[in-house]
Amino acid sequence: MDFKSILGENCKNGELLKDHTTFHVGGECRFFLTPVTEEQLGLCMDIIRKENYKYYILGKGSNILADDRGYDGVIISTCLLNDSITHEGEYIEAGAGVGLDKISDYAMEQSLSGFEFACGIPGSLGGSIVMNAGAYGGEMSEVLYEVKVLCPDGSIKWKLASDLELSYRKSNILANNEIVLAAKLKLQPGDKEKIRLQIEDLNSRRREKQPLEYPSAGSTFKRPEGYFAGKLIDDAGLRGFRLGGAAVSQKHCGFVINYDNASSDDIKKLIEHVRAKVYEKFGVQLECEVRMI
Ligand SMILES: Cc1cc2nc3c(=O)[nH]c(=O)nc-3n(C[C@H](O)[C@H](O)[C@H](O)COP(=O)(O)OP(=O)(O)OC[C@H]3O[C@@H](n4cnc5c(N)ncnc54)[C@H](O)[C@@H]3O)c2cc1C
């Protein structure tokens, strides 16, 4: 058995990672797999373990900087994995690959409140659980009830959210070598019109404040305790600072953007420059939120 016989057209060679990341940066990978079912994913993981391939799990690639030199291993895209949403009472269950925007629209249609914060986060459910994504005072940890994971021994388990050690932009899923397959969220009954207005308001605040017209991976740095990364970067004189094709956004200094055909090295060097300047000026160590492939 090989990847092609399991996935057919959903197994590709030489796929460019820049086509699968919101930074629009990244070279070729050896295999690019898009399993649709848990069975397909399980069989692919069996091959990966047997052949000792290195691998990386990709959601919507919205928190990723992929190297232009590419990836000599297997990229598993979860974008099509378990593509369904259902609900029972206040619980919504969705597959790992489903986008947060789709889930927040679905919750609104069911008059379920609590997921509005996530409407503009361009990630998948799986990636957002791994990152414990959050915005506008809300966070995945507050709505997550249970997560279905594929364990490294090939077994499938439902785990309670409290077992994931969720903290600021962190969970223990990657350290445990687990893959998110699906999850159950617990929301509250709400008023559909109020939820709709809240989503509209948050989306317009994003459009106003964030450089959504440029490719990026969102906020490049984690929020340092007691500070705001964007303010520190602005105060260090780096608003609009450019290095090659990468730039600190004029609109929101917390975003490094792909301003004009940036290479992965442009972006990495700019990130390091920003970190060094902020440390030099304020003694604060900025930690990168973006994950590197
Ligand atoms: C314009 C913009 C705005 C953003 N705004 C926000 C925001 O407000 N708040 C916020 O928190 N983030 C924000 N982000 C960052 C990003 O959208 C989130 O981190 C998102 O949750 C990442 O989801 P993803 O599916 O894209 O994951 P990816 O970026 O593909 O992956 C992120 C991590 O999760 C792992 N992973 C992905 N899927 C799985 C899975 N099924 N099982 C196991 N591991 C997996 C990957 O290996 C990687 O380590 C923004 C990004 C952009 C581009």
The ligand as an SDF file (V2000), in Angstrom:
LIG
                    3D

 53 58  0  0  0  0  0  0  0  0999 V2000
   -5.2770   37.6360    9.0330 C   0  0  0  0  0  0  0  0  0  0  0  0
   -5.0810   36.7040   10.1990 C   0  0  0  0  0  0  0  0  0  0  0  0
   -5.7030   36.9730   11.4000 C   0  0  0  0  0  0  0  0  0  0  0  0
   -5.5320   36.1170   12.4970 C   0  0  0  0  0  0  0  0  0  0  0  0
   -6.1650   36.4030   13.6700 N   0  0  0  0  0  0  0  0  0  0  0  0
   -6.0090   35.5790   14.7220 C   0  0  0  0  0  0  0  0  0  0  0  0
   -6.6670   35.8510   15.9630 C   0  0  0  0  0  0  0  0  0  0  0  0
   -7.4270   36.8090   16.1000 O   0  0  0  0  0  0  0  0  0  0  0  0
   -6.4520   35.0130   17.0040 N   0  0  0  0  0  0  0  0  0  0  0  0
   -5.6370   33.9190   16.8990 C   0  0  0  0  0  0  0  0  0  0  0  0
   -5.4800   33.1940   17.8840 O   0  0  0  0  0  0  0  0  0  0  0  0
   -4.9940   33.6400   15.7370 N   0  0  0  0  0  0  0  0  0  0  0  0
   -5.1650   34.4240   14.6550 C   0  0  0  0  0  0  0  0  0  0  0  0
   -4.5180   34.1420   13.4780 N   0  0  0  0  0  0  0  0  0  0  0  0
   -3.5970   32.9970   13.4120 C   0  0  0  0  0  0  0  0  0  0  0  0
   -4.2650   31.6650   12.9460 C   0  0  0  0  0  0  0  0  0  0  0  0
   -5.4080   31.9230   12.1580 O   0  0  0  0  0  0  0  0  0  0  0  0
   -4.6620   30.8050   14.1450 C   0  0  0  0  0  0  0  0  0  0  0  0
   -3.5320   30.4350   14.9010 O   0  0  0  0  0  0  0  0  0  0  0  0
   -5.4000   29.5350   13.6860 C   0  0  0  0  0  0  0  0  0  0  0  0
   -5.9870   28.9440   14.8060 O   0  0  0  0  0  0  0  0  0  0  0  0
   -4.4760   28.5090   13.0160 C   0  0  0  0  0  0  0  0  0  0  0  0
   -5.3030   27.5110   12.4310 O   0  0  0  0  0  0  0  0  0  0  0  0
   -4.8530   26.7540   11.0920 P   0  0  0  0  0  0  0  0  0  0  0  0
   -5.8970   25.7510   10.7740 O   0  0  0  0  0  0  0  0  0  0  0  0
   -4.5300   27.7290   10.0480 O   0  0  0  0  0  0  0  0  0  0  0  0
   -3.5550   26.0150   11.6220 O   0  0  0  0  0  0  0  0  0  0  0  0
   -2.1100   25.9760   10.9370 P   0  0  0  0  0  0  0  0  0  0  0  0
   -1.5860   27.3520   10.8610 O   0  0  0  0  0  0  0  0  0  0  0  0
   -2.1610   25.1930    9.6910 O   0  0  0  0  0  0  0  0  0  0  0  0
   -1.3080   25.1580   12.0490 O   0  0  0  0  0  0  0  0  0  0  0  0
   -1.0710   25.7070   13.3230 C   0  0  0  0  0  0  0  0  0  0  0  0
   -0.4880   24.6040   14.2260 C   0  0  0  0  0  0  0  0  0  0  0  0
   -1.4770   23.6080   14.4550 O   0  0  0  0  0  0  0  0  0  0  0  0
   -1.0430   22.3120   14.0170 C   0  0  0  0  0  0  0  0  0  0  0  0
   -2.2330   21.6520   13.4800 N   0  0  0  0  0  0  0  0  0  0  0  0
   -3.1080   22.1440   12.5640 C   0  0  0  0  0  0  0  0  0  0  0  0
   -4.1520   21.3130   12.4120 N   0  0  0  0  0  0  0  0  0  0  0  0
   -3.9280   20.2590   13.2390 C   0  0  0  0  0  0  0  0  0  0  0  0
   -4.6610   19.0580   13.5450 C   0  0  0  0  0  0  0  0  0  0  0  0
   -5.8380   18.7530   12.9750 N   0  0  0  0  0  0  0  0  0  0  0  0
   -4.1310   18.2080   14.4540 N   0  0  0  0  0  0  0  0  0  0  0  0
   -2.9300   18.4730   15.0420 C   0  0  0  0  0  0  0  0  0  0  0  0
   -2.1960   19.5840   14.7880 N   0  0  0  0  0  0  0  0  0  0  0  0
   -2.7030   20.4600   13.9040 C   0  0  0  0  0  0  0  0  0  0  0  0
    0.0600   22.5910   13.0150 C   0  0  0  0  0  0  0  0  0  0  0  0
    0.9770   21.5130   12.9690 O   0  0  0  0  0  0  0  0  0  0  0  0
    0.6880   23.8670   13.5790 C   0  0  0  0  0  0  0  0  0  0  0  0
    1.5980   23.5570   14.6040 O   0  0  0  0  0  0  0  0  0  0  0  0
   -4.6950   34.9670   12.3700 C   0  0  0  0  0  0  0  0  0  0  0  0
   -4.0760   34.6950   11.1450 C   0  0  0  0  0  0  0  0  0  0  0  0
   -4.2750   35.5480   10.0630 C   0  0  0  0  0  0  0  0  0  0  0  0
   -3.6170   35.2220    8.7500 C   0  0  0  0  0  0  0  0  0  0  0  0
  1  2  1  0
  2  3  1  0
  2 52  2  0
  3  4  2  0
  4  5  1  0
  4 50  1  0
  5  6  2  0
  6  7  1  0
  6 13  1  0
  7  8  2  0
  7  9  1  0
  9 10  1  0
 10 11  2  0
 10 12  1  0
 12 13  2  0
 13 14  1  0
 14 15  1  0
 14 50  1  0
 15 16  1  0
 16 17  1  0
 16 18  1  0
 18 19  1  0
 18 20  1  0
 20 21  1  0
 20 22  1  0
 22 23  1  0
 23 24  1  0
 24 25  2  0
 24 26  1  0
 24 27  1  0
 27 28  1  0
 28 29  2  0
 28 30  1  0
 28 31  1  0
 31 32  1  0
 32 33  1  0
 33 34  1  0
 33 48  1  0
 34 35  1  0
 35 36  1  0
 35 46  1  0
 36 37  1  0
 36 45  1  0
 37 38  2  0
 38 39  1  0
 39 40  1  0
 39 45  2  0
 40 41  1  0
 40 42  2  0
 42 43  1  0
 43 44  2  0
 44 45  1  0
 46 47  1  0
 46 48  1  0
 48 49  1  0
 50 51  2  0
 51 52  1  0
 52 53  1  0
M  END
$$$$
